[in-house]
Amino acid sequence: MCSFHRRPAIFAGLASALLTGSVLGQSFDVSMPTTADRWMYPFNATPGYRPAGSVFGYNAYPDETSFDNRDGQVIVAFDTSEIVPTGLGPDSYDVTSCVFGITLAGDASGPIDPTVDDWRTYLPAEAKGSLPDVDPGRPIELFAAGFRNGYDRLSWSEGDSFSDTDLFGQNTRNVFSAEIASDGSLFDVSSNFTQDFTANPIGIASFPGYEPGETPVEGEIATFVLDTSDPLIQNWLAESLNEGRLVFAVTSLIGASQGDSLLTQFYLRENPLVEVGVREASSIAFTVDIVDSCDLREDLNGDCVVDGGDLGIFLSRWNTSDEQADFNEDGIVNGGDLGQLLAAFGL
């Protein structure tokens, strides 16, 4: 089973210390608990303080638009600015692995499916265009968090209201589950059933030790392994780390009715069991390398500017066949390469 452990605050201040010198080539292996979480549900009267939050769907047919289809969502944020240096530019962050985990605060409401289900499988069998759900259960899905009404990943607080416009209706919540579009922008998928499309999450829950179709119980960790080789996911993670905050949305279209005695719910950080260390809420483990994002070949020391430091390195390689300093690729470092370096000076 994958586990997530709180580490001592040895990372605090590390970023600022590293910024006094070059951080290029540094690698950060991070494991940390959530720093903010919220049950994003229209009638949540205690948004900033709640022991648990549930995920469920409202998939009315014929369509009824009083509420989002992904009605109960859990928003989870991780403030990373004291761990990973910020402001280096998104191209400087290469996330090589990322695993998000969140702990069940009760038994799941049914079997969990580790695959995306087509939106048409949520239609009743008699509906035109409905498809059978060929595997048991329904997925719990992880999305990037999107924002509206003037909020963004840095300004949003777990105590903020559900919506600054309307509790009712669809696509009105201040923070929402968002798909990453091909251009890197985020769009709301909270009501993808009503809008007739299948949403693509950045992760789907699996439960270590459980086979597909089994029902996990309280205390088990929903584990989401992000595909960091996907450029859309990689870019979103890099943009988040550049700003110093990762914000996720945990959702599901698992059906629920008012008064249901069993919902799929997760521990939030204010839960007494979490506060005393008996249970964990949400955690993240990721590895990120700080890489040279400069595209200037003449920048020999990797500080993103061509200056005297690069000239010194260049002169130390004079009359050699050093490939890094042989800018014109004629097999020798000489005056031709010096001219190219001087032409780039100050860039």
C-alpha positions as CSV (number, residue, x, y, z in Angstrom):
1,M,0.0,0.0,0.0
2,C,1.2,3.5,-0.9
3,S,1.6,5.6,2.2
4,F,2.2,9.3,2.7
5,H,4.2,10.6,5.7
6,R,4.6,14.0,7.2
7,R,8.2,15.1,7.1
8,P,9.9,17.4,9.5
9,A,9.9,21.1,8.4
10,I,13.5,20.8,7.2
11,F,12.4,22.3,3.9
12,A,11.3,25.6,5.5
13,G,13.6,28.4,4.3
14,L,15.5,26.0,2.0
15,A,14.1,27.7,-1.1
16,S,15.3,31.2,-0.1
17,A,18.7,29.8,0.9
18,L,19.1,28.1,-2.5
19,L,18.1,31.3,-4.3
20,T,21.3,33.0,-3.1
21,G,23.1,30.7,-5.6
22,S,22.2,28.7,-8.6
23,V,19.3,26.3,-8.2
24,L,19.8,24.7,-11.6
25,G,20.3,21.0,-11.3
26,Q,18.7,20.9,-7.9
27,S,16.2,18.1,-7.3
28,F,13.4,18.2,-4.7
29,D,11.9,15.0,-3.3
30,V,8.8,16.2,-1.5
31,S,6.2,14.5,0.7
32,M,3.7,16.8,2.5
33,P,0.2,17.0,3.9
34,T,-2.4,19.4,2.6
35,T,-2.3,23.0,3.7
36,A,-5.9,23.8,2.8
37,D,-9.0,21.7,2.0
38,R,-12.7,22.3,1.6
39,W,-15.9,20.4,0.9
40,M,-17.2,22.3,-2.1
41,Y,-20.9,21.7,-1.8
42,P,-23.6,24.4,-2.1
43,F,-25.0,23.8,1.4
44,N,-21.8,23.4,3.3
45,A,-22.3,25.9,6.1
46,T,-18.8,25.5,7.5
47,P,-16.5,25.7,4.5
48,G,-13.3,26.3,6.3
49,Y,-13.8,23.8,9.1
50,R,-15.3,20.3,8.5
51,P,-14.2,16.8,9.6
52,A,-15.0,15.2,6.2
53,G,-16.1,15.9,2.7
54,S,-18.0,13.6,0.3
55,V,-18.0,13.2,-3.5
56,F,-21.1,12.3,-5.4
57,G,-23.0,13.0,-8.5
58,Y,-26.4,14.5,-9.4
59,N,-27.2,13.0,-12.8
60,A,-30.9,13.8,-13.3
61,Y,-32.6,12.6,-16.5
62,P,-34.2,14.3,-18.2
63,D,-31.7,17.1,-17.6
64,E,-32.3,19.2,-14.5
65,T,-29.8,22.0,-14.0
66,S,-30.4,23.2,-10.4
67,F,-27.0,21.7,-9.4
68,D,-23.8,20.6,-11.0
69,N,-23.6,17.0,-11.9
70,R,-20.4,16.7,-9.8
71,D,-22.3,18.1,-6.9
72,G,-20.1,17.2,-3.9
73,Q,-16.4,18.0,-4.6
74,V,-13.4,18.1,-2.3
75,I,-10.8,20.9,-3.1
76,V,-7.3,20.3,-1.8
77,A,-4.4,22.7,-1.9
78,F,-0.7,22.3,-1.2
79,D,1.4,25.4,-0.5
80,T,4.9,24.6,-1.9
81,S,6.6,28.0,-1.9
82,E,8.7,27.2,1.2
83,I,9.8,23.9,-0.2
84,V,10.4,24.5,-3.9
85,P,11.8,27.8,-5.3
86,T,9.2,29.9,-7.1
87,G,9.3,32.4,-9.9
88,L,11.9,30.6,-12.1
89,G,9.5,30.3,-15.0
90,P,7.4,27.2,-15.7
91,D,9.9,25.8,-18.1
92,S,12.4,25.4,-15.2
93,Y,10.3,22.8,-13.4
94,D,10.5,19.2,-14.6
95,V,8.1,17.0,-12.5
96,T,9.3,13.4,-12.8
97,S,6.7,11.8,-10.5
98,C,3.6,12.9,-8.7
99,V,1.2,10.9,-6.5
100,F,-1.8,12.3,-4.6
101,G,-3.5,10.5,-1.8
102,I,-6.7,11.1,0.2
103,T,-8.1,8.9,3.0
104,L,-11.6,7.4,3.2
105,A,-13.5,8.7,6.2
106,G,-15.9,5.8,5.9
107,D,-16.6,2.8,3.7
108,A,-16.9,3.7,0.0
109,S,-20.5,3.8,-1.2
110,G,-19.8,1.1,-3.7
111,P,-17.2,-0.7,-5.9
112,I,-14.6,1.6,-7.3
113,D,-13.7,1.5,-11.0
114,P,-10.1,2.5,-11.9
115,T,-11.2,3.6,-15.4
116,V,-13.0,6.6,-16.9
117,D,-16.7,5.8,-17.6
118,D,-18.3,7.3,-20.7
119,W,-21.0,9.9,-19.8
120,R,-23.6,7.8,-21.6
121,T,-23.2,5.0,-19.1
122,Y,-24.8,7.2,-16.5
123,L,-28.0,7.5,-18.6
124,P,-30.9,5.2,-17.7
125,A,-31.1,2.1,-19.8
126,E,-34.2,3.3,-21.5
127,A,-32.7,6.6,-22.6
128,K,-31.7,7.1,-26.2
129,G,-27.9,6.7,-26.7
130,S,-27.4,5.0,-23.3
131,L,-24.4,2.7,-23.0
132,P,-24.0,-0.2,-20.6
133,D,-21.3,0.1,-17.9
134,V,-19.3,-3.0,-18.7
135,D,-17.2,-3.0,-15.5
136,P,-18.5,-2.7,-11.9
137,G,-18.4,0.4,-9.9
138,R,-17.8,4.1,-10.7
139,P,-14.5,6.0,-10.7
140,I,-13.3,8.6,-8.2
141,E,-11.5,11.2,-10.3
142,L,-8.9,13.9,-9.7
143,F,-8.9,17.1,-11.7
144,A,-7.0,20.3,-11.7
145,A,-8.9,23.0,-9.8
146,G,-10.2,25.9,-11.9
147,F,-11.3,29.3,-10.6
148,R,-13.7,32.0,-11.4
149,N,-15.3,35.2,-9.9
150,G,-11.9,36.8,-9.4
151,Y,-10.2,33.9,-7.6
152,D,-7.1,32.1,-8.6
153,R,-4.8,29.4,-7.1
154,L,-3.0,31.9,-4.8
155,S,-5.9,34.0,-3.7
156,W,-8.4,31.3,-2.9
157,S,-8.9,30.3,0.8
158,E,-10.6,27.3,2.2
159,G,-12.9,29.6,4.1
160,D,-14.2,31.4,1.0
161,S,-17.8,31.1,-0.1
162,F,-19.1,28.4,-2.5
163,S,-20.1,30.9,-5.1
164,D,-20.0,34.7,-5.3
165,T,-23.0,34.6,-7.8
166,D,-25.5,31.8,-7.0
167,L,-25.7,28.6,-5.0
168,F,-28.1,27.2,-7.6
169,G,-27.5,26.4,-11.2
170,Q,-24.5,24.9,-13.0
171,N,-21.0,26.2,-13.4
172,T,-21.3,28.9,-10.8
173,R,-18.9,27.6,-8.0
174,N,-15.8,29.7,-7.3
175,V,-13.6,26.7,-7.5
176,F,-14.4,23.7,-9.7
177,S,-13.1,20.5,-11.2
178,A,-11.4,21.5,-14.4
179,E,-10.1,19.6,-17.5
180,I,-6.9,20.8,-19.1
181,A,-7.5,21.9,-22.7
182,S,-5.0,21.3,-25.5
183,D,-3.9,24.9,-25.2
184,G,-3.3,24.5,-21.4
185,S,-6.4,26.5,-20.3
186,L,-8.8,25.0,-17.8
187,F,-12.5,24.5,-18.4
188,D,-15.3,23.5,-15.9
189,V,-16.3,19.8,-16.1
190,S,-18.6,19.9,-13.1
191,S,-21.6,19.3,-15.3
192,N,-20.2,17.2,-18.1
193,F,-23.2,14.8,-17.9
194,T,-25.7,17.5,-18.7
195,Q,-23.4,18.9,-21.3
196,D,-23.0,15.5,-23.0
197,F,-19.3,14.8,-22.9
198,T,-16.9,12.6,-21.1
199,A,-14.4,14.5,-18.9
200,N,-10.8,13.6,-18.8
201,P,-9.3,13.7,-15.3
202,I,-5.6,13.9,-14.5
203,G,-5.9,10.9,-12.2
204,I,-8.3,8.1,-11.3
205,A,-8.3,6.5,-7.8
206,S,-7.0,3.1,-7.1
207,F,-6.8,1.5,-3.7
208,P,-3.6,-0.5,-3.1
209,G,-4.5,-4.0,-2.1
210,Y,-7.9,-3.9,-3.7
211,E,-8.9,-5.4,-7.0
212,P,-11.2,-3.6,-9.5
213,G,-14.8,-4.0,-8.4
214,E,-14.1,-4.3,-4.7
215,T,-15.3,-1.8,-2.2
216,P,-12.6,-0.2,0.0
217,V,-13.3,0.6,3.6
218,E,-12.6,3.4,6.1
219,G,-9.0,4.3,6.4
220,E,-7.9,3.2,2.9
221,I,-6.1,5.7,0.7
222,A,-7.5,6.7,-2.7
223,T,-4.2,6.9,-4.6
224,F,-3.9,8.9,-7.8
225,V,-0.7,8.5,-9.9
226,L,-0.4,11.4,-12.3
227,D,1.1,10.8,-15.7
228,T,3.9,13.4,-15.7
229,S,4.9,12.4,-19.3
230,D,1.6,13.9,-20.5
231,P,2.6,17.5,-21.5
232,L,-0.7,19.0,-20.4
233,I,-0.3,17.6,-16.9
234,Q,3.4,18.4,-16.8
235,N,2.8,22.0,-17.8
236,W,0.0,22.5,-15.2
237,L,2.2,21.1,-12.5
238,A,5.1,23.3,-13.5
239,E,2.9,26.4,-13.6
240,S,1.6,25.6,-10.2
241,L,5.0,25.1,-8.7
242,N,6.3,28.3,-10.4
243,E,3.5,30.2,-8.4
244,G,4.0,28.1,-5.3
245,R,0.6,26.3,-5.0
246,L,-1.0,23.1,-6.2
247,V,-4.8,22.9,-6.1
248,F,-6.7,19.8,-6.9
249,A,-10.4,18.8,-7.1
250,V,-11.5,15.3,-6.1
251,T,-14.9,14.4,-7.7
252,S,-17.1,11.6,-8.8
253,L,-20.4,11.0,-10.6
254,I,-21.3,8.2,-8.2
255,G,-25.0,8.7,-7.8
256,A,-26.5,9.8,-4.4
257,S,-29.9,10.7,-3.1
258,Q,-30.8,13.0,-0.3
259,G,-30.8,11.0,3.0
260,D,-28.4,8.4,1.8
261,S,-26.8,6.8,4.8
262,L,-23.5,6.0,3.0
263,L,-21.5,8.4,0.9
264,T,-18.0,8.2,-0.3
265,Q,-16.3,10.7,2.0
266,F,-12.8,11.7,2.8
267,Y,-11.0,13.0,5.9
268,L,-10.3,16.7,5.9
269,R,-7.4,18.2,7.8
270,E,-9.6,19.6,10.7
271,N,-10.9,16.1,11.6
272,P,-9.9,15.3,15.2
273,L,-8.4,11.9,14.1
274,V,-6.2,13.8,11.7
275,E,-5.2,16.4,14.2
276,V,-4.0,13.7,16.7
277,G,-2.2,11.7,13.9
278,V,-4.5,8.6,13.9
279,R,-5.5,9.3,10.3
280,E,-4.2,11.5,7.5
281,A,-6.3,13.7,5.2
282,S,-4.7,14.5,1.9
283,S,-1.0,14.2,1.0
284,I,1.1,14.6,-2.0
285,A,4.5,13.1,-3.0
286,F,6.4,14.5,-5.9
287,T,9.8,14.8,-7.4
288,V,10.8,17.9,-9.3
289,D,14.1,18.8,-11.0
290,I,15.0,22.5,-11.6
291,V,16.4,22.5,-15.1
292,D,18.1,25.1,-17.4
293,S,15.2,26.6,-19.3
294,C,17.5,29.1,-21.2
295,D,17.8,28.4,-24.9
296,L,20.9,30.5,-25.4
297,R,23.8,28.2,-26.4
298,E,26.3,30.9,-25.4
299,D,25.0,30.8,-21.9
300,L,27.7,28.4,-20.7
301,N,27.1,28.7,-16.9
302,G,23.3,28.3,-17.2
303,D,22.3,31.6,-15.4
304,C,20.2,32.7,-18.3
305,V,22.4,35.6,-19.3
306,V,25.5,35.8,-21.5
307,D,28.1,37.8,-19.6
308,G,31.6,37.8,-18.2
309,G,31.1,34.5,-16.5
310,D,30.4,32.8,-19.8
311,L,33.4,34.6,-21.4
312,G,35.7,33.2,-18.7
313,I,34.5,29.7,-19.3
314,F,34.8,30.1,-23.0
315,L,38.4,31.4,-22.8
316,S,39.3,28.4,-20.6
317,R,38.4,26.2,-23.5
318,W,40.2,28.2,-26.2
319,N,41.9,26.0,-28.9
320,T,40.1,22.9,-27.7
321,S,37.5,20.8,-29.4
322,D,35.0,21.3,-26.6
323,E,31.5,20.8,-28.1
324,Q,29.8,23.1,-25.7
325,A,31.9,26.1,-26.6
326,D,32.3,25.3,-30.3
327,F,29.3,27.3,-31.3
328,N,29.9,27.1,-35.1
329,E,30.7,23.4,-34.9
330,D,33.9,23.6,-36.9
331,G,35.7,21.4,-34.5
332,I,37.8,24.0,-32.6
333,V,37.1,26.8,-30.2
334,N,38.6,29.9,-31.7
335,G,37.8,33.4,-32.9
336,G,34.7,32.4,-34.9
337,D,33.1,31.1,-31.7
338,L,34.3,34.2,-29.8
339,G,32.5,36.4,-32.3
340,Q,29.3,34.5,-31.8
341,L,29.6,34.8,-28.0
342,L,30.2,38.5,-28.2
343,A,27.2,39.0,-30.5
344,A,25.1,37.4,-27.8
345,F,26.6,39.4,-24.9
346,G,24.0,40.9,-22.6
347,L,21.2,38.7,-23.8
